[in-house]
């Protein structure tokens, strides 16, 4: 009769799959953080551009 529980091979396979899943989640979090920083930088550039255009338009009046 087979004993209950996991064999060492089954446990190692489960650990490997778990590590791949965790690595994928860490990668997604890092990419999300990088994208957020890039969007904030772009937003600031757009804001600065609008301010510059408003100043130029005001000077031309």
Secondary structure, 3 states (H helix, E strand, C coil): CCCCCCCHHHHHHHHHHHHHHHHHHHHHHHHHHHHHHHHHHHHHHHHHHHHHHHHHHHHHC
